[in-house]
Amino acid sequence: MPHNAHDRDIHAHLPLDPYQDNSPEAKFPDPPEDAQDSLAMGHESALREQITKAKRVVVKIGSSSLTDDFSVSPEKIDHIVDALQARMEVSDVIVVSSGAVAAGMKPLGLTERPQDLATKQAAAAVGQVHLAYEWSRSFARYNRTCGQVLLTASDAGRRDRTRNAQRTIDRLRILRAVPIVNENDTVATSEMRFGDNDRLSAIVAHLTGADALFLLSDVDGLYDKNPAEPDANFVDEVVTGKDLKGVAAGDGGKVGTGGMASKVSAARLAARGGVPVLLTSADNIGPALEDARVGTVFHTREERRLSAWKFWALYSADSGGTLRLDEGALKAVTRGGNSLLAVGITDVDGEFRAGEIVDIVGPNSEVVGRGEVNYSSSALKSIMGKKTEDMPEEMQRPVVHADYLSNYASRL
């Protein structure tokens, strides 16, 4: 047996009984002393109060907040779990965990994040085991059971798989287990990935009907430039895209894939689906989950909130093909409330059946939205560009009905 086998109690028992309310009490951990005077601290607003009272929350943790030296950090996970358990006194909590690739690097002797897909997937295969164990070990201190939910972009792209994932997460919550969601890096291809777990967390938040999303990484909030620069200004609230004017957001770090630009994009994505977002560092998880007076918050806009179907169609669904529009049809579609008619279609690309989701592009190839088509690609090619009254009666329906057409024009 290795010398340090007992040093970390690697044989810690996982719970074999359902969670009981008489489990040990958890307290929200304090932030580091050097963070207490940060520009990110001490903010108040009605939205922050709303986030504090949210009954169902998704908490996304970045790779650097879970790992040290290319392996899982039990100390970091314990710090996070203490805060999550404390929040569970008032909320249902769903965790979106990054870190699989980073967690598998040291066990495989890797000193730099792999660039080729096969090595990334090998690292993820090892890292998922280590992550799942450490999450389970840490929650076991409070007699809580964890359930791992691995998703790929292709899972989210199909309605049947999406509903199955939703039911699994809901049932775990009902059974008082903690859902730990991660992208299934071991099978996802470079072409079919969420890209980063920030976007995954936004989709999970919408999928599960969450009341708030917490995006936690190694930066305490959004700044208009690198926070290390002395003249950097803190952005405490984002109501519309205008609040992001002049903000420069960077890319991912050495162990992750999602930098600040990715987090801002995911936050706006979640907000468009009606889920408010708090963005801060994992070091600040205590005050973030306790009273939301830290970090940057992203507002929703009720008048532009997407329905569940339209959100899925725009941001998750697989696309079967492309419809190219003329200028008149483009204006009609992007105004909202209008169905897409055959007369405004100039080209059909791809092979698809009626009922599939297709991309809708303008005359200059700009993607403006998505919709569910009422005709197959072959049928569409026979009627595109024709006026409704010039077509057979059985083909006079809209190509895409307004109720099943979603556009990107009304971004936050």
N, C-alpha and C positions, 0 to 999 in steps of 0.2 A: 504494500500500500504506500502511495507517495507520502513524503514527509509532512506535507501540509494538508492531508486529507481531512483532518478533524478541525483545522483552524477555522473553517467557515461553515462547519456543521453541514457538510454536503448531503447528509442523510436526513435533513429536516423533513418532517412528515407533512404531506399535503392533506387538506381536510377530506375526510370521508363521510361527513355529515353535512346536512344543509346549514346555511348561515343562520345564526341565532342572534337576536338583538342584545344578548348579554355579553357580546364580544368585547375585548379590550377597547377603551375609549381612545380615539385618535384626536390629535390637535393639529391645527394648521401650522406648519413650520414657518419660522421667521425667515425673512430674506437675509442674505449676507449683509454684514454691517456696512460695507462700502456701497451697497445698493440703496440704503435707506434715504440718502440725500440725492438720489438720482432724479433727473428731470421727469422720469417715467412714473414717479410716485405721487400719490396724494391728489388724484383727479376725481372729481365728482360730477355726476350728471344723471338725468332720469334713465338713460339707457344703461348706465352702469348699475343702477339699482335694479333695473329689470333683469340684467344678467345675473346679479346676485341671487335673485329669487327664482331663477329658471328651474323648472322641475325635471327637465331631461337635458343633459349636456353631453357633448362630445369633446373629449380632451385629446389633442394630438401632441405627441412628444417626438421631438427631433432626434436624429441619430447621436449627435454630439452630447445630448442631455442624458443618454442612456449608456454610453460607452466611455471607456478610458483606455488609452494605449491599445486600440483595436480589439477590445474584448468587452463583454458586458460588465458594468460597474454595479455591484450589489448595493453599494452605499448610495449611489444616485437613484437607483430604483426604489430603495427604501424611503428616501426623502420624498419622492413623487407619490408613492403609495400612501404614506402618512397623510398627505394632503387630499388625495382622492378619497380615502376612507372617511376623513372628516367631512368632506363635501357630501358623501353618500348619506349623511344624516338627514339631508334635506332634498337630495336630487338622485335620480337615476343617472349613472355615469357609464358612458361607453368610451373605451380607450382606443385610439388609433396610434399604433406603435411603429415607429421607424426602427432602423438599427440592425436589421437582419444581416445585411452584407458586412457592415462594420463589426458586428459581434462575432462573425465567423472568420475574420482575417487572422487574428493572432493564433487561434487553434490550427490554422492551416499554414502558418509560417509566412503570411503575407505582410509586408511592411508598407505597401501603398495600395490605395483603393484600386481594384482591378478594372481594366478598361474593356476587356473582351467579355462577351456575354456568357460563355461557358464558365469562366472563372468566377464571375459575379454570382452565377446561379449556384456554383459549388459552395461559395462562401455563404450565400443565403441559406442553403440547405443545412449547413452546420450552425449558422447563427440563429436560425429559427428555433432550434432545439435549446440553445443556451438562453435565448430570450424567454421562451415559454417557461422554462424552468425557473428563471429568476423572478418573473412576474408571479408565478404560482407560489414560489417560496415566500416572497414578500407579502402577498395578500394572505397567505396562511397564518401570518402573525395575528390577523384579525379573524381567523376562521372562515375566510372567504375563499370560494372556489372560482377559478378562472376558466374561461372557454376561449379557445383560439379560433378566429374566423379569418381564413385566407381568401382574398379576392383577387381577380384579375380584371383588366379593363374589358375583356370579352364577357366576363360574368355580368358586369354592369351594363353591357351593351345589349343584353337580351332580357326582355321583360320577365320571362319565366325564372331565369336565374336570379334576377334582381329581387323578385318576390320571395324566392327561397331564402336568399341571404337576409332579407328583412324579417322573415318569419323566424329564422334561426336566432338572430340578435334579440328579437322580442321575446322569444321563449327563454333564452338565457337570462334575460332581465326578470321575467316572471318567476323563474326558478331561483332568483337571487344570486346568480353567478355574475361575474364581471366579464363582459365581452371584450376581448383584446383583438382588434382588427389590424391586419397588415396586408400589404400587397403580396401575392404569392410569387415572389421573385424567382422561385426555382423553376417555374413553367412559363412565366410571361416572356414574350419575345420583345425585342426592342421596338417593333412596330405596334405592339399591342400592350402598352403599359400606361398606367396613370401618369407616368412621368416623374412623379414625386408623391409622397404621402400627404402633402398639403392639399392637393386636389382631391385625393382619395377621401380625406377627412371632410371636405366640403360636401362631397357626394353622399357620404355616410350620414352626415348631419341632416341632409335633406331627406334621404331614404328613411331614416328612423323618426322623422318628425321632431328633431331636437329643438329646444328653445334657445340654445346658445352653443357656440363653438369656441373653444379655447385653442389657439395655436401657440405652442410653447417651443422655444428653441434656445439659442444662446445669445439673443439680443433682446433687450428689455422693452423694445417697442419700435415704432417707425420714426426715423429721422429723415430730414431732407437730403442728407448726405451721410457719408461714413461717420458714425458717432464718435470715432476716435479724433475727428477733426474738431478743433476748439470752437469753430463757429457753426457747428451743426445745430439745427433747431429741431426740437421734438414735436411730433405731430400727435396730438392726444385723441383727436376724433376725425373720422372720415365720413362725411355725410353724402357727398357726391364725388364724382371724378375730379371736379375742380379743386378739391382739397389735396389732390395728388400732383397738382401742377408744380413742376420744379423739383419733385422728389426723385432722387437717384437711388435705385435699389440694386443690390449686388446679387451675385450667384451663390451657389452652395459652397460649403467648406470642404475640407479634405476627406471627411468621412460621410458626407451627405450629398444629396442631389438637389435639394430645394433651398435656395437662398432667399433673401428678402423679397426679390421680385416674384418668386413663386408663392410666397406667403400672402403678399398683397393681392395677387391674382386669385388665389384660393379664397381669401376673405371676401373679395368682391363677388365671387361666384356664389358663396354661401349666402351672402346678403341678398343677392338677386333672387335666391330661392326663399327668402323670408327669414333667414337665420342670422341674428346679430353675432358679431365676432369680437373676441378680445385677443389681442396679439401681444405677447410679452415673452420673457425668458422663463425657462424651467426653474431657475433659481428663485423666481418670484411666484412660484405656483401657490404658495401659502396665501399671500394677500390677493392674488388673482382669483382663487376659488372662494375665498372668504368674503370679500366685499367689492371686488372688481375695481378698486381704486388705483390700479396700476396699469401701465401699458397703453396701447392704442385700441380704440373701439371703432368698429365699422357698423354704420347704421343700415337698416333695411329701408326700403321705400315701398310702402304698401301699394301705391298706385302702379308700381312697376313689378310687383311680385309675380313670379311665374307659377302656373299650376304645376302639380307634380308631374303630369304627363309632359308638358312643354319643357320643364327642366330636364327631364330624362331624355327627351328627343334631342335637345340642343347639346347636352354635355356628356351623355353616357352612351346613347344608342349607337349601334353599328349602322353605317351608311351603306345602302345598296347601290347607289349611283348618284348622278348629278343632273339637275335641270338648269339650263342657262336661260336667263330672262332678258327681254328687251328693256329699254329705259322706262317705258310706261308701266310695265308689270312690276319692275323693281320698286318704283315709287309707291305703287298700290300695296305691295307686300310689306314694305318697311314702315308704312303708316300704321299698320295694324288693323285688325277687324275685317280685312278683305280676303276673300278666297283667291287662289291662283287658278286662272283660266288658261285653256290651251292656247288661246290667241297670243298670249304674251311669252310663250316658250319658243326659243330659237334653236335649241339643241338638246338632245338627250344622250347622256353618256352612261355606260354600264348596263348590266343586265339585271333586272329586278322584277319582282312580282307585285301585284296590287297588295297594299297593306304594309309594304316595307317603308323604312325611313330613308329619305334621300336628302342630299345637300342641295341648297338653292343658291345659285351664284348669279351675279350681275353681269352686264356686258363686258366689264373689264376683268372678269374672273374673280372678283371679290366675293367671298362666301358671306351671304347675308342672313342665312337661316337654314332651317330644316323643316321637313314636313312628312306626313304620311300620305303616300300616293294612292289614288283610287284606281289607277290603271297600271298594267305591266309596261315595261320599257318598249316592247314591240308595239303594243296598242298606242302608246303615247306618240311614237314616231309617225304613226299614220294620221294623227289629228293635230300635232303641234303646229302653231301658227294659224289655225282655223278659228273662225268665229263660232260661238256656240250654236247659233241658228243654222249654220252650214253643216253641222255634224248630225249623224244618226241620233234619233231620240234616246237610244240606250246609252249614248256616250256624251250626253249633255251635262253630266255632273261636273263640278269643279275638279280640276286635277288634284288639288290639295284644298280641302275645306278649311276655312278660317279657324275653326275649333281645333284643327290638327296641324296648324302651321305656327311655328315659333321663330322669331327673328332676333338677331343680335343688335338691332338698331338702338333699342332703349336700354343701353347699358347704364349702370349706376354712375 
